Amino acid sequence: MEVSHLVDAINAHKKEVHVTVRLKEESQRFAQLLFNTLFDVETDVQTSLIELEVLFTTIRDLACPEIKGKPCKTWTDFMQVIPTICTNLKKDAQAILANDPAAQSLEEVYLAYPGFFAISIYRMAREFYNLSLPLIPRLMTEYAHQLTGIDIHPGATIGDSFFIDHGTGVVIGETVEIHNHVKLYQGVTLGALIVTKELQNTKRHPTILNNVTIYANATILGGDTVIGEHSVIGGNTWITSSIEPHTFVVHRPELQVSTKQIRKNE
C-alpha cells in the first residue's frame, strides 16, 4: 500500500471515531492537580486555581465542542462545589483513620492509601457527571483506576465516610447506591446481574445501606438487591438478592481431605 493511501485510510477512520487523546491527558492532569491543590502544602492554592480554570475550560471545550465559548457549565459552577468535595473527603479520610488499625495519621491516609485516592478522584469526577459533561468524568475515574486498581464509575452515588481498604480489584458500577459509613475491602464487586444494552437506563447495580461492611472478594449483583443496615458480608460470598438489616453473611467452603495423602503419611 502506498503511503498516501494509508494516510487517507487512517484519516477516514479518524473522521468516524472523533477521538481527541488530549482530552484524556488534560482530564488526568486536572484530576491530579486538583488533588494536589486540596492536600499538598507545597502546591500554591491561588496559582493552582488559575491553572485549574484553564484546564477546566480546555477539557470542557474538547468534550463538548458545540458549547465552546458559551456561558454554560463554567468553572464557576465547578468551583462552588470544591468546599463540599473537601468536606466529604475529610470525612472519608477520618473514616479510614478510625477504622484501620494500620493507619497512623491523616497524612498517611492522604499520601499512602490507594482507596482514598480513588475516592477523591471519584468525588471530583462526580461533579463533572452532575454537570452532564460527557467523557471527562469517566476519564478521571479511569485515571484513578490505572493508578490504584479500583474502578468506580462516576455515575455511582456514594454517601459520607466511605472506606475502601487495600482496594485492588474493587469494582463499583454506574447505578450503585452506597449510603453512609460503608466499608469495602479488596476485590469487592458491586455489579449488574444481567448485562445487556437494553438495560442501559435502568438501575442495574445494588444498593448498600448505612454501616455495612463487605469483606474481600465478595460479589453483590442486581439493581433490586439491597444490603440492609449494619450487615456484614463475608469474603468470597456471592449475593444476588436482598439481605435483611443486621445480617452476617458467610461463605462456608467445602473441605475435602485426600485419603491418598493420609495413607501415604501412615
C-alpha positions in Angstrom: 0.0 0.0 0.0 1.3 3.4 -0.9 1.8 5.9 2.0 -0.8 8.3 0.5 -3.4 5.5 0.5 -2.6 4.6 4.1 -2.9 8.3 5.2 -6.3 8.5 3.5 -7.5 5.3 5.2 -6.4 6.4 8.6 -7.9 9.9 8.2 -11.2 8.4 7.1 -11.1 6.2 10.2 -10.4 9.2 12.4 -13.4 11.0 11.0 -15.7 8.2 12.1 -14.4 7.9 15.8 -13.7 11.6 16.6 -11.2 10.8 19.4 -9.1 13.5 21.0 -6.4 12.0 23.1 -5.5 15.4 24.5 -8.9 15.3 26.3 -7.7 12.2 28.2 -4.3 13.7 29.1 -5.7 17.0 30.2 -8.5 15.4 32.2 -5.9 13.3 34.1 -3.8 16.4 34.7 -6.8 18.3 36.0 -7.6 15.4 38.4 -4.1 15.2 39.8 -3.7 19.0 40.1 -6.9 19.3 42.0 -5.9 16.5 44.3 -2.6 18.3 44.9 -4.3 21.6 45.4 -6.6 20.1 48.1 -3.9 18.2 50.0 -0.3 19.2 49.1 1.1 22.0 51.3 3.7 22.8 48.7 1.1 23.5 46.0 0.1 27.1 46.0 -3.7 27.3 46.0 -4.2 30.6 44.3 -1.8 29.7 41.4 -3.3 26.3 41.1 -6.9 27.6 40.9 -5.8 29.8 37.9 -4.3 26.8 36.1 -7.4 24.6 37.0 -9.7 27.1 35.5 -7.7 27.0 32.2 -7.7 23.2 32.3 -11.4 23.1 33.1 -12.2 25.3 30.1 -9.9 23.2 27.8 -11.4 19.8 28.7 -15.0 21.2 28.6 -14.5 22.5 25.1 -12.8 19.4 23.9 -15.6 17.2 25.3 -18.4 19.5 24.1 -17.1 21.5 21.1 -20.7 22.6 20.4 -20.8 24.7 23.6 -17.3 26.2 23.2 -17.4 29.9 24.2 -21.0 29.7 25.5 -21.7 30.8 29.1 -22.8 27.4 30.4 -21.2 24.7 32.5 -18.5 27.1 33.7 -15.5 26.9 36.0 -17.6 28.9 38.5 -20.2 26.1 38.6 -17.5 23.6 39.5 -15.6 25.9 41.8 -18.7 26.3 44.0 -18.7 22.6 44.9 -15.0 22.4 45.8 -15.7 23.1 49.5 -18.2 20.3 49.6 -15.7 18.0 48.0 -13.2 18.9 50.7 -15.7 18.3 53.4 -16.7 14.9 52.1 -13.1 13.8 51.5 -12.2 14.8 55.1 -14.9 12.5 56.3 -13.6 9.7 54.1 -10.1 10.1 55.4 -11.3 10.2 59.0 -13.3 7.0 58.5 -10.2 5.3 57.2 -8.1 6.5 60.2 -10.8 5.5 62.6 -11.4 2.0 61.2 -8.0 0.8 60.0 -5.6 -0.1 62.9 -2.7 0.2 60.4 -3.4 3.9 59.8 -1.2 6.1 62.0 -2.2 9.6 60.8 -4.4 11.5 58.3 -1.2 12.4 56.5 -0.6 8.7 55.9 -4.2 8.3 54.6 -3.8 11.2 52.2 -0.5 10.0 50.8 -0.4 6.2 51.0 -3.9 4.9 50.8 -5.0 4.0 47.2 -8.6 3.7 48.4 -8.6 7.3 49.5 -7.0 8.5 46.2 -9.7 6.6 44.2 -12.5 8.0 46.3 -11.0 11.5 45.9 -11.0 11.3 42.1 -14.4 9.8 42.1 -15.9 12.7 44.1 -14.2 15.2 41.7 -15.4 13.3 38.7 -18.9 13.0 40.1 -19.3 16.8 39.9 -18.5 16.7 36.2 -21.1 14.0 35.9 -23.6 16.2 37.7 -22.8 18.9 35.1 -23.7 16.4 32.4 -20.3 16.9 30.8 -19.5 13.7 28.8 -16.3 11.6 28.8 -14.5 13.8 31.4 -15.8 12.0 34.5 -15.0 8.6 33.0 -11.5 9.7 32.0 -10.9 10.9 35.6 -12.0 7.8 37.3 -10.2 5.6 34.8 -7.1 7.6 35.7 -7.6 6.5 39.4 -8.3 3.0 38.1 -5.0 2.9 36.3 -3.1 4.0 39.4 -4.9 2.0 42.1 -6.7 -0.9 40.5 -10.0 0.5 41.9 -12.8 1.0 39.4 -15.5 3.4 40.5 -18.0 4.6 37.9 -18.7 8.3 38.3 -22.4 7.7 38.0 -22.4 5.7 41.3 -23.9 7.5 44.3 -21.7 7.3 47.4 -22.5 8.8 50.8 -20.4 10.1 53.7 -17.4 8.4 55.4 -16.7 5.8 52.7 -13.8 3.5 53.4 -12.0 1.2 50.8 -9.2 -0.8 52.4 -6.4 -2.2 50.2 -8.7 -1.8 47.3 -7.1 -3.7 44.4 -9.8 -5.2 42.2 -12.8 -3.2 43.7 -15.5 -2.6 41.0 -18.4 -0.2 41.7 -20.9 0.0 38.8 -22.7 3.0 37.4 -26.0 2.7 39.3 -24.7 1.6 42.6 -26.0 3.4 45.7 -23.8 3.4 48.7 -25.1 5.1 51.8 -23.1 6.3 54.8 -20.3 4.6 56.8 -19.8 1.7 54.4 -16.5 -0.3 54.3 -15.3 -2.3 51.4 -12.2 -4.5 51.1 -10.2 -5.6 48.1 -11.8 -7.5 45.3 -15.4 -6.5 46.1 -17.6 -6.3 43.0 -20.9 -4.3 43.1 -22.2 -5.2 39.7 -25.1 -6.0 37.4 -26.8 -9.3 37.4 -27.7 -9.1 33.7 -25.5 -7.2 31.2 -27.5 -6.2 28.1 -27.6 -2.9 26.3 -31.4 -2.7 26.7 -30.9 -2.1 30.4 -28.7 1.0 29.9 -31.1 3.4 31.5 -32.3 1.2 34.4 -30.9 0.6 37.9 -28.7 -2.5 37.3 -26.4 -2.4 40.4 -27.1 -3.0 44.1 -27.9 -0.6 47.0 -25.7 -0.7 50.1 -27.3 0.9 53.2 -25.7 2.5 56.2 -22.9 0.9 58.3 -22.4 -2.1 56.0 -19.0 -3.9 55.9 -18.2 -6.0 52.8 -15.1 -8.2 53.0 -12.6 -9.3 50.3 -13.8 -10.8 47.0 -17.5 -10.6 47.8 -19.7 -10.2 44.8 -23.1 -8.4 45.0 -25.2 -8.2 41.9 -28.5 -6.7 40.7 -30.4 -3.5 40.7 -33.1 -4.8 43.1 -30.5 -6.1 45.6 -30.4 -4.2 48.8 -27.9 -4.9 51.6 -29.6 -3.9 54.9 -28.1 -1.6 57.5 -25.4 -2.9 59.9 -24.9 -6.1 57.9 -21.6 -7.8 57.4 -20.9 -9.6 54.1 -18.1 -12.1 54.5 -15.3 -12.7 52.0 -15.9 -14.7 48.8 -19.7 -14.6 49.1 -22.0 -14.3 46.0 -25.2 -12.4 46.6 -28.0 -11.7 44.0 -30.9 -11.0 46.4 -31.6 -8.6 49.2 -30.2 -9.1 52.7 -32.1 -8.0 55.9 -30.5 -5.5 58.3 -28.1 -6.8 61.0 -27.3 -9.9 59.0 -24.0 -11.7 58.9 -23.4 -13.5 55.6 -20.6 -16.0 55.4 -19.3 -18.3 52.7 -18.5 -21.8 54.1 -16.1 -23.7 51.8 -16.4 -27.4 51.4 -13.3 -29.1 52.8 -12.2 -32.5 51.4 -9.2 -34.4 52.8 -7.3 -36.6 50.4 -7.3 -40.2 51.8 -4.4 -41.0 49.5 -2.2 -38.5 51.2 -3.2 -39.8 54.6 -2.4 -43.4 53.7 1.0 -42.2 52.3 1.9 -40.5 55.5 0.9 -43.6 57.6 
